């Protein structure tokens, strides 16, 4: 080989070496970029730009464990792309990925814990409210009712007159039937009803008034000095008054009145009768028997001679005289019998 050829070969070798190094630098910059990442449901292993053996032989290996169980052991060449399911997505899972590359310089170990997938929200949240209607004495008010898997916020304008607004928020893991996590409510609230209009003001139907209750008492007094008779009439009247608050009749205080009526007294109203006491028998001397004078016998009642006096006045006097005469007659007969007894013995 000539010097010229030798120089040319040297130059070519240098150029090839420089070109190879130029190619090798970016390759080295992108070689050996392993990655292992987990979602709530899978584990993904991405291995790129690893060296291979002669004729593309697999000289690298990887081991994958999930929850302490080996789920894969594989050899690979320049790259590997695998995804492994974690199982129950509602719980966390531990994983370990070990990479044994050609040589020891690019060996890698990855480990971690997945985050559980959020559970699907259940559309079972609910919230109920109502409005208490206005009355003659109070305005309408908002009433927050029962909630299921939700919470009431603080209402605005809960008492009329005006409008109310309030928000109900579903608890975590729940939604309202329309799929939303909150519901807003608003509406009008009336003020108290007009006290001067129906139904707050109506003309009441007054019930029939009860008849007054009356009691009457009469007392009579005779004044013999003036020969007058006075009758006093006492009347007690209990009337009724309407209580407008209850629309009922209530008894009032009794009212007492008196009235006097004077008339002339009857003669017999002032006559007093003196009780006659029978005489006490006494012993008298014997006297001759005296014939009984039949003319001295009392006349029957009603046969007295008319004196021209009022019968109502004469009758009591006549009765008294008759009683005295009868007593004297009996006394005379008794005395006569006693006087006769000695003469018969002789």
C-alpha positions in Angstrom: 0.0 0.0 0.0 1.4 3.4 -1.0 1.7 6.3 1.4 -1.1 8.0 -0.5 -3.5 5.1 0.0 -2.4 4.7 3.6 -3.2 8.4 4.2 -6.5 8.1 2.4 -7.5 5.1 4.5 -6.5 6.9 7.7 -8.6 9.9 6.7 -11.6 7.6 6.0 -11.2 5.9 9.3 -11.2 9.2 11.1 -14.3 10.4 9.3 -16.1 7.2 10.1 -15.1 7.5 13.8 -16.3 11.1 13.9 -19.6 10.1 12.2 -20.1 7.2 14.6 -19.5 9.4 17.6 -21.8 12.0 16.2 -24.5 9.4 15.9 -23.7 7.9 19.3 -24.0 11.2 21.2 -27.7 11.8 20.6 -28.4 8.1 21.0 -26.8 8.1 24.4 -28.8 11.2 25.3 -32.1 9.4 24.6 -31.1 5.9 25.8 -32.4 4.2 28.9 -35.5 6.3 29.8 -37.6 3.9 31.9 -40.9 4.8 33.4 -43.5 3.0 35.6 -46.7 4.9 36.5 -50.0 3.8 38.1 -53.5 5.1 37.7 -56.4 4.0 39.9 -56.9 1.0 37.7 -53.7 0.1 35.8 -49.9 0.0 36.1 -48.0 1.0 32.9 -44.3 0.2 32.3 -42.5 2.1 29.5 -38.8 1.2 28.7 -37.0 2.8 25.7 -33.6 2.9 24.0 -32.0 -0.1 25.7 -29.1 -1.8 24.1 -29.5 -5.2 22.5 -27.2 -8.2 22.1 -25.8 -9.5 18.9 -28.3 -10.0 16.2 -30.9 -8.2 18.3 -30.8 -10.7 21.2 -32.8 -9.8 24.3 -30.3 -9.0 27.0 -32.6 -6.9 29.3 -35.2 -8.2 31.7 -38.1 -6.7 33.8 -40.0 -8.1 36.8 -43.4 -6.6 37.8 -45.1 -7.2 41.2 -48.6 -6.0 42.2 -49.6 -6.4 45.9 -46.5 -8.7 46.5 -47.5 -11.0 43.6 -45.3 -11.3 40.5 -47.5 -10.6 37.5 -44.8 -10.6 34.9 -41.2 -11.5 34.3 -40.0 -10.8 30.7 -36.9 -10.3 28.6 -36.8 -7.4 26.2 -34.6 -5.8 23.6 -34.4 -2.1 23.0 -37.9 -1.3 24.4 -40.9 -2.6 26.3 -44.4 -1.3 26.6 -46.8 -3.1 28.9 -50.0 -2.2 30.9 -51.1 -4.3 33.9 -54.5 -4.2 35.5 -54.5 -3.5 39.3 -57.7 -5.3 40.2 -60.3 -3.7 42.5 -60.3 0.0 41.6 -61.9 1.1 44.8 -58.8 0.3 46.9 -55.1 1.2 46.7 -52.5 -1.2 45.3 -48.7 -1.5 45.9 -46.5 -2.2 43.0 -42.7 -2.9 42.4 -41.0 -2.8 38.9 -37.3 -4.1 38.7 -35.3 -3.6 35.5 -32.2 -5.6 34.9 -30.5 -4.0 31.9 -27.5 -5.3 30.0 -24.7 -4.7 32.5 -25.5 -2.9 35.8 -25.3 0.7 34.9 -28.9 1.1 33.8 -30.6 -1.1 36.2 -33.7 0.5 37.8 -36.2 -0.2 40.5 -39.7 1.5 40.7 -42.2 1.2 43.6 -45.3 3.0 44.7 -49.0 2.9 45.7 -51.9 3.6 43.4 -54.8 5.9 44.4 -58.3 4.3 44.4 -60.7 5.4 41.7 -63.5 7.7 43.0 -66.7 5.9 43.3 -69.5 6.8 41.0 -71.8 9.3 42.6 -75.2 7.9 43.5 -78.1 10.1 42.3 -79.9 9.8 45.6 -79.6 13.3 47.1 -82.8 15.2 47.8 -84.0 18.3 49.6 -87.5 19.5 50.4 -88.8 22.8 51.5 -92.2 24.4 52.1 -93.7 27.8 52.7 -96.0 28.6 55.6 -98.7 30.9 54.1 -99.2 34.4 55.5 -102.0 35.0 58.0 -103.8 38.0 59.4 -101.1 38.2 62.1 -97.9 37.0 60.5 -96.1 37.0 57.1 -95.3 33.9 55.1 -92.1 32.1 56.2 -89.7 29.6 54.5 -89.5 26.1 56.1 -86.5 24.0 55.3 -87.6 20.4 55.2 -85.8 17.0 55.3 -82.7 16.4 53.2 -81.3 13.0 52.1 -77.5 12.8 51.4 -77.4 16.6 51.2 -77.0 19.7 53.4 -78.9 23.0 53.4 -77.1 26.3 53.1 -78.1 29.4 54.9 -81.3 30.9 53.4 -81.6 34.5 52.4 -85.0 36.2 52.9 -86.7 33.5 54.9 -89.5 35.8 56.1 -91.9 37.8 53.9 -92.6 40.1 52.3 -90.0 39.5 49.6 -88.2 36.6 47.9 -86.2 33.7 49.4 -83.1 31.9 48.0 -81.4 28.9 49.5 -79.0 26.2 48.1 -78.8 22.5 49.0 -75.5 20.7 48.4 -75.2 17.0 47.8 -72.8 15.1 50.1 -69.6 13.6 48.7 -70.4 10.6 46.5 -73.9 11.7 45.9 -75.8 13.8 43.3 -79.3 15.0 42.8 -81.4 13.0 40.4 -80.5 15.3 37.5 -76.8 14.6 38.1 -75.9 17.9 39.7 -74.2 18.3 43.1 -76.3 21.3 44.2 -79.8 22.6 43.8 -80.9 26.3 44.2 -84.4 27.2 45.3 -86.1 30.6 45.3 -89.6 32.0 45.4 -91.9 34.8 46.8 -93.0 35.2 50.4 -96.1 37.3 51.1 -96.4 39.8 53.9 -99.2 39.6 56.5 -102.7 39.8 55.2 -104.5 43.1 55.1 -106.2 43.5 58.5 -108.9 45.7 56.9 -110.0 43.3 54.2 -111.4 39.8 53.9 -110.7 37.3 55.4 -109.1 39.3 58.2 -112.0 41.6 58.6 -115.7 40.5 58.4 -118.9 41.8 59.9 -119.7 39.3 62.6 -123.2 37.8 62.8 -124.5 38.9 66.2 -126.5 36.1 68.0 -129.9 36.8 69.3 -130.0 38.8 72.5 -131.3 36.7 75.5 -134.4 38.1 77.3 -133.6 39.9 80.5 -134.0 37.9 83.7 -136.4 39.5 86.2 -137.5 38.6 89.8 -140.3 40.5 91.6 -141.0 40.4 95.4 -143.9 42.3 97.2 -143.9 43.2 100.8 -147.0 44.9 102.6 -147.0 47.1 105.7 -150.0 48.5 107.5 -149.9 51.9 109.3 -152.7 51.8 111.7 -152.0 55.4 112.8 -152.9 56.7 109.4 -155.0 53.7 108.5 -153.0 53.1 105.3 -151.6 49.9 103.7 -148.4 50.3 101.7 -147.1 47.5 99.3 -143.4 47.7 98.2 -142.6 45.9 95.0 -138.8 45.1 94.5 -137.8 44.2 91.0 -134.3 42.7 90.2 -133.3 42.8 86.5 -130.3 41.1 85.0 -129.7 42.3 81.4 -127.1 41.3 78.7 -124.3 43.2 77.0 -122.5 42.2 73.7 -118.8 41.3 74.1 -117.5 42.3 70.6 -114.2 40.4 71.1 -116.0 37.0 71.4 -119.3 38.1 69.8 -121.3 36.7 72.7 -123.8 38.1 75.2 -122.5 38.5 78.7 -124.7 39.1 81.8 -124.5 42.6 83.3 -124.7 43.6 86.9 -128.2 43.2 88.4 -130.3 46.4 88.6 -132.7 46.6 91.6 -135.7 49.0 91.5 -138.5 49.5 94.1 -142.0 51.0 93.8 -144.5 51.7 96.6 -148.3 51.6 96.3 -150.4 53.0 99.2 -154.1 52.3 99.8 -156.5 52.8 102.7 -156.4 50.0 105.3 -159.4 47.9 106.0 -160.9 48.4 109.6 -160.2 44.8 110.4 -156.5 45.2 109.5 -155.9 47.2 112.7 -158.2 45.2 115.1 -156.4 43.4 117.8 -158.1 40.5 119.6 -157.6 40.2 123.4 -157.6 36.7 124.7 -160.3 36.1 127.4 -159.1 34.4 130.6 -161.8 32.2 132.3 -162.6 33.4 135.9 -161.1 31.5 138.8 -163.8 29.6 140.7 -164.4 30.8 144.2 -166.5 29.5 147.1 -169.6 31.5 147.8 -172.3 31.2 150.6 -175.3 29.1 149.9 -178.1 31.1 148.5 -181.6 30.1 147.7 -182.1 28.5 144.4 -182.7 31.0 141.8 -184.9 30.0 138.9 -183.0 29.9 135.7 -183.8 32.9 133.6 -184.0 31.5 130.1 -184.0 35.0 128.8 -180.4 35.3 129.9 -179.3 32.4 127.6 -177.0 33.5 124.8 -178.6 33.9 121.6 -177.2 32.0 118.7 -174.5 33.7 116.7 -176.1 35.8 114.0 -179.2 36.6 115.9 -177.9 39.8 117.5 -180.0 42.8 116.8 -178.7 44.9 114.0 -177.1 48.1 115.2 -176.5 49.5 111.9 -172.7 48.8 112.2 -170.6 47.1 109.6 -170.8 43.3 110.0 -167.1 42.9 109.6 -166.5 45.1 112.6 -169.4 43.8 114.8 -168.7 40.1 114.3 -165.5 39.9 116.5 -167.1 42.0 119.2 -170.2 39.8 119.3 -168.1 36.7 119.5 -166.3 38.1 122.5 -169.5 39.1 124.3 -170.9 35.6 123.5 -167.9 34.0 125.0 -168.1 36.1 128.2 -171.8 35.4 128.6 -171.4 31.7 128.2 -168.7 31.7 130.9 -171.0 33.7 133.3 -173.9 31.3 132.7 -171.7 28.3 133.4 -170.5 29.9 136.6 -174.0 30.7 137.8 -175.2 27.1 137.2 -172.2 25.8 139.1 -173.0 28.1 142.0 -176.6 27.1 142.0 -175.8 23.4 142.2 -173.5 23.8 145.1 -176.2 25.8 147.0 -178.8 23.1 146.4 -176.8 20.3 147.9 -177.2 21.2 151.7 -181.0 21.8 151.4 -181.5 18.3 150.0 -179.7 16.7 153.0 -182.0 18.4 155.5 
